[in-house]
Amino acid sequence: MGLFEDASGGTVLLDEISEMPKDAQVHLLRVLQERKVQRLGENLSRDVDVRIIAMTNRDLTEEVEAGRFREDLFFRLSEFPIHIPPLRERSEDIPVLAEHFLQEYSQEQKKELDGLAPGVFEVLQNHPW
């Protein structure tokens, strides 16, 4: 059973979709259009019902214009686009994220941590993420 068949009825997250080779884009487009997959070595097509969340750090419009990404696949994937600015454009989120990860690490390691050293937030916020 492959990824799409296993995720049928659920969601598939495709990270860095812009890095997908063109021949693989054809296969993904076929799955999205026909809602069917075929296991390797089989002649039988199987129905799948999946939602796709595709992520990338590139502008897919530019990738389509440059010929690196299929326009028809872009159309299928861009039904509900969500733009999240990079961390370098939202430095006000850094203290919240740092505290979250500190608490997560603290629980994971079963250690009580008092917080981050003075000046850490400033260093993190000035970093060119």
N, C-alpha and C positions, 0 to 999 in steps of 0.2 A: 504494500500500500504506500503510495506516495504522499507528499505533503498536501496537495489539494484534496485528495480523496480522504485523507485522515482528518482534514479540517472542515469537511463538508458539514454545513449547518453552523459554521463558526466563521472566524476571521483569520486571514493570512496576512502577516506583516512582512513586506518586502522592503528591506533597508537598502539604501544606495541603489535605487532602481535605475539611475542614470548610468551605472556601470555595467548594466546587463548587456551582453553581446547581442548584436542584431539578430542572429539566428535564434537565440533564446526568446527574444521579444516576439517573434512570430508565433512561437509555441504558447507563450502567455496570452497573446491576443486571441488565439484560437480557443483557449480555455475560457476566456472572458466572454467571447461571442457565443460559443456553442454550449457552454456550461457542461462540458464533457471532457474526460481525460481517458487516456489509454495507457495501461501499464506496459512497460517494456516487454517485448516478446509476445504480447497478446494481440488478438484482432478485435477484441471486445471493447466497446466504448462504455464508460461508466459515467453516470450523471453526478455532478457535484454542484453544491450550492454554497458558495463562499463569498464573503465580503473581503475586499482587498484594501489594505492600508499600505500605500507606497510612500516611501520617504527618500529624500535626496537633499544634498546640500548644494545642488546645482540648479540653475534656472532651466527647467525642461523646455520652455519655449525657445530659448537659445539653442538648446541641444537639438531640437527638431529642425530649426532653421539651418543649423550646421550639418544636418544629415546624420547625426549620431544617434538619434532616437526617432522611432517610428511615429509619424503624426497620428495614425489611426489608433495606436496604443495610447499615446498621450491623451487623445480625445476620450478614450474609455476610462482612463485613470483619473482624469481631472474633473470628475463629476461634482466633487465637493472639496475644493482645495482649501487648505489651512496653511497660512504662512506664519511661521514662528521665527521671529528675528534671532540672529545669532547672539550668543551670550555677550559678545563684545558691544552689542547695541543695547543691552539691558543690564548694565552693571549693578543696578539696584537689586537684582535678583540674587546676586552672589552671596551676601550674608545669609539669606534664607536657605539657599542651597547648601552652603558650607555647614550651617547648623544642622540641617537635616542629615547630611552624610556623617557628621560627627556623632549624632545620636544613633544612627543606624550602625555605625562601626562600634560604638560603645555597647550596644545591645548584642551585636554579633560576637564580640570578644569578651562579653560579660565583665566589662571594666567600667568603672564610673569615671567619667571625664568631666572636668570642671568647665571646659570651654576652650576656645582658641586663644593663643597668646595675643597680647596687645599688638596692634599694627598688622595682624594677618589679613583682616578684611581690606585694609588699604592696599596692601601688596597685591591681593587677589583682584581687587577692582582696577588696579592700574596695569594688570597683565594684559597683553594684546591677544585675547582669546580669539 
